[in-house]
Amino acid sequence: MNPSAPIPLRARCAEGLLARVRAVRAATERLAAPLSPEDCAAQSMPDASPVKWHLAHTSWFFETFVLEAARAGRPFDPAYRALFNSYYNAVGEPFARPQRGLLTRPDLETVRAYRAHVDGHLIALLERGIEAELADMVELGLQHEQQHQELILTDAKHLLAANPLRPAYRGDLVAPVAADAPPLRWQRHEAGIRSIGARPPGFHFDNEGPRHRVWLEGFELASRPATAREFLGFIADGGYRRPALWLAEGFDVARSLGWQAPAYWERRDSAWLAFTLAGLRPLDLDAPVCHLSYYEADAFARWSGARLPSEVEWEVAAADAPVVGNFVESDRLQPAAGDAGGAGPLQLFGDVWEWTSSAYGAYPGYRPPAGALGEYNGKFMCSQIVLRGGSCLTPADHVRASYRNFFPPAARWQMSGVRLARDSR
């Protein structure tokens, strides 16, 4: 966030910000609408959260950091100030994420009333006009909510996949049109000094800056993500049974958890199926392979005679690419084979988040924001790996070339895939 000198919001972009608040908040409601109250209350694993919690937490952000700061309206329930904080319960003690599924109360109807209460006060505040610093906080809250929109879908998918009935999130989702994946080509990037990081003045999260220079050796990047068909070659060649392909920790994790294929894949007789938000469907062999851990992506890259790109290499390749692709607005909600047209790298944005080889750490000169907001990035810079590019569940206006996503290396429930890289030849 980069606050400037306070200016009345009415003189800047009151209507634009108001429209954006309405659009983002409504999009969250639409994503939750196909789910039952029981769906919204359940938690299928410690790393996921109930959808009801996502709905409440995103409202908590605006109530805490915008409405309280502006002294606009009374709290819906003072207990929510701690209850829906990311880290504390109602008596101010640590409230671990795995316990969120225990919040049977407040019920879903009350949480939706909480959202309406916050929306009413937030819209009234914006209609009166606010200063630029608080407007920047509203934008941060919207970007934060868009992150949770994607989590609503990934967490719900994990929950529904755990149900023996394999229920669909939405039965009306149309399968992507069958298409052949374009041939994989290698695109060369010369060695030299490059600049990476967010470019002002547009919005960016604090972990995307500061912009700085790096030396980059020459490298080549695959023209598209790896496909399910290509990953099946890794499986058929015994990839999950060959420790030489794996990082030692990754092989131990794969064996202990019994991994034989990406998450949500099932083999029935000679056919491969994949659980999607539309239910169980035949595996789309030409779509980008999805739901890989970092360990699987790294092992596949080694089997392919390649490696994973660093996040610096990925950003340099994507710096001038248009942010277009298969995003949540496409309403496919699953990866699809890309268009063969265009000279640059294909499908850099959308479809699948792409694992890099880079540990998630601070850029040179990084300083976390003061106060509670500093917890949103600075405290997580440990034991995480960077992913880039967005997915088919990401809002299209939420990502950019400098965007840094991050997850633990064993995480598989996110829409994570792989793009190969290699040193210049």
C-alpha positions as CSV (number, residue, x, y, z in Angstrom):
1,M,0.0,0.0,0.0
2,N,1.3,3.4,-1.0
3,P,-0.7,6.2,0.7
4,S,-0.3,9.6,-0.8
5,A,-1.2,13.0,0.7
6,P,-4.8,13.0,1.9
7,I,-7.2,14.2,-0.8
8,P,-11.0,13.9,-0.6
9,L,-12.1,10.7,-2.3
10,R,-14.9,12.5,-4.1
11,A,-12.3,14.4,-6.0
12,R,-10.5,11.2,-7.0
13,C,-12.5,8.2,-7.9
14,A,-15.5,7.8,-5.5
15,E,-17.7,6.2,-8.1
16,G,-15.1,3.8,-9.3
17,L,-14.2,2.6,-5.8
18,L,-17.9,2.3,-4.9
19,A,-18.6,0.2,-8.0
20,R,-15.6,-2.0,-7.2
21,V,-16.7,-2.5,-3.6
22,R,-20.2,-3.6,-4.8
23,A,-18.7,-5.9,-7.5
24,V,-16.2,-7.7,-5.4
25,R,-18.5,-8.2,-2.4
26,A,-21.2,-9.5,-4.7
27,A,-18.8,-11.9,-6.4
28,T,-18.0,-13.5,-3.1
29,E,-21.7,-14.0,-2.4
30,R,-22.1,-15.6,-5.9
31,L,-19.2,-18.0,-5.3
32,A,-20.7,-19.2,-2.0
33,A,-24.3,-19.4,-3.3
34,P,-24.2,-23.0,-4.7
35,L,-23.1,-24.3,-1.2
36,S,-25.5,-25.4,1.5
37,P,-25.2,-24.1,5.1
38,E,-23.7,-27.5,6.0
39,D,-21.1,-27.1,3.2
40,C,-20.2,-23.7,4.4
41,A,-19.7,-24.8,8.0
42,A,-17.4,-27.8,7.4
43,Q,-13.6,-27.9,7.4
44,S,-12.0,-30.8,5.5
45,M,-8.3,-30.3,6.6
46,P,-6.2,-28.0,8.8
47,D,-5.0,-25.8,6.0
48,A,-8.4,-25.1,4.6
49,S,-11.1,-22.9,6.2
50,P,-14.9,-23.2,6.2
51,V,-16.6,-21.0,3.6
52,K,-18.6,-19.4,6.4
53,W,-15.3,-18.3,7.9
54,H,-14.1,-16.7,4.6
55,L,-17.4,-14.8,4.4
56,A,-17.0,-13.4,7.9
57,H,-13.2,-12.8,7.8
58,T,-13.4,-10.7,4.7
59,S,-16.1,-8.5,6.4
60,W,-14.0,-8.4,9.6
61,F,-11.2,-6.8,7.5
62,F,-13.4,-3.9,6.4
63,E,-15.0,-3.5,9.9
64,T,-11.6,-3.5,11.6
65,F,-9.3,-1.5,9.3
66,V,-11.8,0.8,7.6
67,L,-15.0,1.4,9.6
68,E,-13.2,1.5,13.0
69,A,-10.6,3.8,11.6
70,A,-13.3,6.2,10.3
71,R,-15.5,5.7,13.4
72,A,-18.3,4.8,11.0
73,G,-21.2,2.8,12.5
74,R,-21.4,0.5,15.5
75,P,-19.8,-3.0,15.4
76,F,-22.3,-5.8,14.4
77,D,-21.0,-7.8,17.4
78,P,-18.0,-6.8,19.4
79,A,-17.0,-10.4,19.8
80,Y,-16.4,-10.7,16.1
81,R,-13.4,-8.3,16.4
82,A,-11.4,-11.2,17.7
83,L,-13.5,-14.2,16.6
84,F,-12.9,-13.6,12.9
85,N,-9.3,-12.3,13.2
86,S,-6.9,-14.7,11.5
87,Y,-5.0,-15.4,14.7
88,Y,-7.1,-14.8,17.8
89,N,-10.2,-16.1,19.4
90,A,-12.9,-14.3,21.3
91,V,-10.9,-14.1,24.5
92,G,-7.7,-12.9,22.8
93,E,-5.9,-16.3,22.8
94,P,-4.4,-18.0,19.8
95,F,-7.2,-19.6,17.7
96,A,-5.6,-22.1,15.5
97,R,-6.8,-22.5,11.9
98,P,-7.8,-26.2,12.4
99,Q,-10.4,-25.0,14.9
100,R,-12.4,-22.9,12.5
101,G,-14.7,-25.8,11.7
102,L,-15.8,-25.8,15.3
103,L,-17.6,-22.4,14.8
104,T,-21.1,-23.8,14.4
105,R,-22.3,-20.4,15.7
106,P,-22.8,-17.8,14.5
107,D,-24.8,-19.6,11.8
108,L,-24.6,-18.8,8.1
109,E,-27.6,-16.6,8.1
110,T,-26.1,-14.4,10.9
111,V,-22.8,-14.2,9.0
112,R,-24.6,-13.0,5.9
113,A,-26.4,-10.4,8.1
114,Y,-22.9,-9.4,9.3
115,R,-21.7,-8.9,5.7
116,A,-24.8,-6.8,4.9
117,H,-24.2,-4.7,8.0
118,V,-20.6,-4.0,7.0
119,D,-21.5,-3.3,3.4
120,G,-24.2,-0.8,4.4
121,H,-21.7,1.2,6.6
122,L,-18.9,0.9,4.1
123,I,-21.0,2.1,1.1
124,A,-22.4,5.0,3.2
125,L,-18.8,6.0,4.2
126,L,-17.6,6.0,0.6
127,E,-20.6,8.0,-0.5
128,R,-19.7,10.7,2.1
129,G,-16.1,10.7,0.8
130,I,-12.9,9.5,2.5
131,E,-9.2,10.5,2.4
132,A,-6.7,8.8,0.1
133,E,-5.0,6.8,2.9
134,L,-8.3,5.2,3.9
135,A,-9.2,4.7,0.2
136,D,-6.0,2.7,-0.2
137,M,-7.1,0.6,2.8
138,V,-10.4,-0.2,1.1
139,E,-8.5,-1.3,-2.1
140,L,-6.3,-3.5,0.1
141,G,-9.4,-5.0,1.6
142,L,-10.8,-5.7,-1.9
143,Q,-7.6,-7.4,-3.0
144,H,-7.6,-9.4,0.2
145,E,-11.2,-10.5,-0.4
146,Q,-10.3,-11.6,-4.0
147,Q,-7.6,-13.9,-2.4
148,H,-10.3,-15.4,-0.3
149,Q,-12.6,-15.8,-3.3
150,E,-10.1,-18.2,-4.8
151,L,-9.8,-20.0,-1.4
152,I,-13.6,-20.4,-1.2
153,L,-13.4,-22.5,-4.4
154,T,-10.3,-24.5,-3.5
155,D,-11.4,-25.2,0.0
156,A,-14.9,-26.2,-1.2
157,K,-13.4,-28.5,-3.8
158,H,-11.3,-30.3,-1.2
159,L,-14.3,-30.6,1.0
160,L,-16.6,-32.0,-1.7
161,A,-13.9,-34.4,-2.9
162,A,-13.7,-35.9,0.5
163,N,-17.4,-36.8,0.3
164,P,-17.9,-40.4,-0.9
165,L,-20.8,-39.2,-3.1
166,R,-18.4,-36.8,-5.0
167,P,-21.0,-34.1,-5.2
168,A,-20.5,-31.3,-7.7
169,Y,-20.1,-27.7,-6.6
170,R,-22.1,-26.7,-9.6
171,G,-23.7,-29.1,-12.0
172,D,-24.1,-26.5,-14.8
173,L,-20.4,-26.0,-15.4
174,V,-19.6,-26.5,-19.1
175,A,-16.5,-28.6,-19.8
176,P,-13.8,-26.8,-21.7
177,V,-13.9,-27.4,-25.5
178,A,-11.5,-30.3,-26.3
179,A,-8.4,-28.9,-27.9
180,D,-4.9,-30.2,-28.6
181,A,-2.1,-28.6,-26.5
182,P,0.2,-26.5,-28.7
183,P,3.7,-28.0,-29.2
184,L,6.1,-27.2,-26.5
185,R,8.9,-24.8,-27.6
186,W,11.8,-23.3,-25.7
187,Q,12.1,-19.5,-25.6
188,R,15.5,-18.0,-24.9
189,H,16.2,-15.1,-22.6
190,E,19.7,-13.6,-22.7
191,A,21.8,-12.9,-19.6
192,G,21.9,-9.4,-18.2
193,I,20.8,-7.1,-15.5
194,R,17.0,-6.9,-15.1
195,S,14.6,-5.1,-12.7
196,I,11.9,-7.0,-10.9
197,G,9.2,-6.1,-8.5
198,A,6.0,-4.0,-8.6
199,R,6.0,-0.9,-10.8
200,P,4.2,2.0,-9.2
201,P,1.7,3.6,-9.3
202,G,-0.8,0.7,-9.5
203,F,-1.8,-1.4,-6.5
204,H,0.5,-4.1,-5.3
205,F,1.0,-6.1,-2.1
206,D,3.9,-5.1,0.1
207,N,5.7,-8.4,-0.7
208,E,6.0,-7.4,-4.4
209,G,8.5,-4.6,-3.6
210,P,10.6,-2.8,-3.5
211,R,11.5,-3.0,-7.2
212,H,15.2,-3.8,-7.5
213,R,17.9,-5.0,-10.0
214,V,19.1,-8.5,-10.3
215,W,21.7,-10.3,-12.5
216,L,20.2,-13.1,-14.5
217,E,22.1,-15.8,-16.4
218,G,20.7,-16.8,-19.8
219,F,17.9,-19.3,-19.6
220,E,15.1,-20.9,-21.7
221,L,11.5,-21.1,-20.6
222,A,8.9,-23.5,-21.9
223,S,6.3,-21.9,-24.1
224,R,3.4,-23.4,-22.1
225,P,2.7,-25.3,-18.9
226,A,3.2,-29.0,-18.8
227,T,0.0,-31.0,-19.6
228,A,-1.7,-33.9,-17.9
229,R,-0.7,-36.1,-20.8
230,E,3.0,-35.3,-20.2
231,F,2.7,-35.9,-16.5
232,L,1.1,-39.3,-17.3
233,G,4.5,-40.1,-19.0
234,F,6.2,-39.4,-15.7
235,I,3.8,-41.7,-13.9
236,A,4.1,-44.5,-16.5
237,D,7.9,-44.3,-16.2
238,G,7.8,-45.0,-12.5
239,G,8.3,-41.4,-11.5
240,Y,6.7,-41.8,-8.1
241,R,8.9,-44.8,-7.3
242,R,12.3,-43.4,-8.3
243,P,14.0,-41.6,-5.4
244,A,16.8,-40.2,-7.7
245,L,14.2,-37.9,-9.2
246,W,13.1,-36.4,-6.0
247,L,14.3,-34.1,-3.3
248,A,14.8,-36.4,-0.3
249,E,12.2,-34.7,1.9
250,G,9.7,-34.8,-1.0
251,F,10.2,-38.5,-1.6
252,D,9.6,-39.2,2.1
253,V,6.4,-37.1,2.0
254,A,5.2,-38.8,-1.2
255,R,5.8,-42.3,0.3
256,S,4.2,-41.5,3.6
257,L,1.1,-40.1,2.1
258,G,0.9,-42.7,-0.7
259,W,1.0,-40.3,-3.6
260,Q,0.7,-42.1,-7.0
261,A,-0.7,-39.3,-9.1
262,P,-1.7,-35.6,-8.7
263,A,-4.4,-34.8,-6.2
264,Y,-8.0,-35.5,-7.3
265,W,-6.9,-38.0,-10.0
266,E,-8.4,-41.5,-10.0
267,R,-7.7,-44.4,-12.2
268,R,-10.7,-46.7,-13.1
269,D,-9.7,-49.7,-15.2
270,S,-7.6,-48.1,-18.0
271,A,-9.2,-44.6,-17.8
272,W,-8.1,-41.6,-15.7
273,L,-10.6,-39.4,-14.1
274,A,-10.2,-36.2,-12.1
275,F,-12.5,-34.6,-9.5
276,T,-13.5,-31.1,-10.6
277,L,-15.9,-28.5,-9.3
278,A,-18.3,-30.0,-11.7
279,G,-17.8,-33.4,-10.2
280,L,-15.8,-36.4,-11.4
281,R,-14.9,-36.1,-15.1
282,P,-12.6,-37.7,-17.6
283,L,-9.1,-36.3,-17.3
284,D,-8.4,-33.6,-19.9
285,L,-5.1,-34.8,-21.2
286,D,-4.2,-31.6,-23.0
287,A,-5.0,-29.2,-20.2
288,P,-2.2,-28.1,-17.9
289,V,-1.5,-30.6,-15.2
290,C,-2.9,-29.3,-11.9
291,H,-2.8,-30.0,-8.1
292,L,0.9,-30.8,-7.9
293,S,3.0,-30.2,-4.9
294,Y,6.3,-28.4,-5.3
295,Y,8.0,-31.8,-4.7
296,E,6.1,-33.4,-7.6
297,A,6.7,-30.4,-9.9
298,D,10.4,-30.5,-9.1
299,A,10.6,-34.3,-9.7
300,F,8.7,-34.0,-13.0
301,A,11.1,-31.3,-14.1
302,R,14.1,-33.4,-13.3
303,W,12.6,-36.4,-15.2
304,S,12.0,-34.1,-18.1
305,G,15.7,-33.1,-18.3
306,A,14.8,-29.6,-17.2
307,R,14.2,-27.7,-14.0
308,L,11.8,-25.2,-12.4
309,P,12.2,-21.6,-13.3
310,S,13.2,-19.2,-10.5
311,E,10.7,-16.5,-9.7
312,V,13.1,-13.9,-11.2
313,E,13.2,-15.8,-14.5
314,W,9.4,-16.2,-14.5
315,E,8.8,-12.5,-13.9
316,V,11.3,-11.4,-16.6
317,A,9.5,-13.6,-19.1
318,A,6.1,-12.3,-18.1
319,A,7.0,-8.6,-17.6
320,D,5.6,-7.4,-20.9
321,A,3.0,-10.1,-21.5
322,P,-0.7,-9.1,-21.4
323,V,-2.6,-10.3,-18.4
324,V,-5.1,-12.4,-20.3
325,G,-6.1,-16.1,-19.8
326,N,-8.5,-18.6,-18.3
327,F,-9.6,-16.9,-15.1
328,V,-12.6,-17.3,-12.8
329,E,-14.7,-15.0,-15.1
330,S,-14.4,-17.7,-17.8
331,D,-16.7,-19.8,-15.6
332,R,-14.9,-23.0,-16.5
333,L,-13.3,-23.4,-13.1
334,Q,-10.8,-25.8,-14.4
335,P,-7.6,-25.6,-16.5
336,A,-8.0,-25.9,-20.3
337,A,-5.7,-26.4,-23.3
338,G,-4.3,-23.1,-24.5
339,D,-4.5,-21.4,-27.9
340,A,-1.5,-22.1,-30.1
341,G,-1.4,-18.5,-31.4
342,G,1.1,-15.9,-30.3
343,A,4.8,-15.6,-30.3
344,G,5.4,-15.2,-26.6
345,P,5.0,-17.7,-23.7
346,L,1.4,-19.0,-23.6
347,Q,-0.9,-19.3,-20.5
348,L,1.5,-17.3,-18.2
349,F,-1.6,-16.0,-16.5
350,G,-4.7,-18.1,-15.5
351,D,-5.2,-21.8,-15.7
352,V,-2.7,-22.9,-13.1
353,W,-0.4,-21.3,-10.6
354,E,3.1,-22.2,-11.6
355,W,5.6,-23.4,-9.0
356,T,9.0,-21.8,-9.1
357,S,12.3,-22.9,-7.5
358,S,12.4,-19.9,-5.3
359,A,11.9,-19.8,-1.5
360,Y,9.5,-17.1,-0.4
361,G,11.6,-14.4,1.2
362,A,11.8,-10.7,1.4
363,Y,13.2,-8.6,-1.4
364,P,16.3,-6.3,-0.7
365,G,15.1,-3.3,1.3
366,Y,11.7,-4.8,2.2
367,R,10.0,-3.5,5.3
368,P,6.7,-4.9,6.5
369,P,3.9,-2.5,7.1
370,A,3.5,-1.2,10.7
371,G,0.9,-2.7,12.9
372,A,-1.4,-5.7,12.3
373,L,-1.1,-5.5,8.5
374,G,2.6,-6.5,8.8
375,E,1.5,-10.0,9.8
376,Y,0.0,-10.6,6.3
377,N,3.3,-11.2,4.6
378,G,6.3,-10.6,6.8
379,K,5.5,-13.4,9.3
380,F,5.0,-16.1,6.5
381,M,8.5,-15.8,5.0
382,C,9.6,-19.2,6.2
383,S,9.3,-22.7,4.6
384,Q,7.2,-21.5,1.7
385,I,7.8,-21.7,-2.1
386,V,6.8,-19.0,-4.6
387,L,4.2,-19.6,-7.3
388,R,3.4,-17.2,-10.1
389,G,0.7,-16.4,-12.7
390,G,-2.8,-17.0,-11.2
391,S,-5.2,-19.8,-12.0
392,C,-8.6,-20.6,-13.5
393,L,-10.1,-19.6,-10.0
394,T,-8.3,-16.2,-9.8
395,P,-10.1,-13.0,-10.6
396,A,-8.7,-11.5,-13.8
397,D,-8.0,-8.1,-12.3
398,H,-6.2,-9.5,-9.3
399,V,-2.9,-10.7,-10.7
400,R,0.1,-9.1,-12.5
401,A,3.6,-10.1,-13.5
402,S,5.0,-9.1,-10.0
403,Y,2.4,-11.0,-8.0
404,R,3.9,-13.5,-5.5
405,N,1.8,-16.4,-4.3
406,F,3.3,-18.8,-1.8
407,F,2.5,-22.2,-0.2
408,P,4.3,-24.9,1.7
409,P,6.1,-27.4,-0.7
410,A,3.7,-30.3,0.1
411,A,0.5,-28.3,-0.6
412,R,-1.6,-29.9,-3.4
413,W,-5.2,-28.6,-2.9
414,Q,-4.4,-25.3,-4.7
415,M,-4.6,-25.0,-8.5
416,S,-0.8,-25.5,-8.9
417,G,1.0,-26.7,-12.0
418,V,4.4,-26.5,-13.6
419,R,6.3,-24.8,-16.4
420,L,9.7,-26.1,-17.3
421,A,12.9,-24.1,-17.6
422,R,16.5,-24.9,-18.4
423,D,19.8,-23.1,-18.7
424,S,20.6,-21.6,-22.1
425,R,22.3,-24.0,-24.5
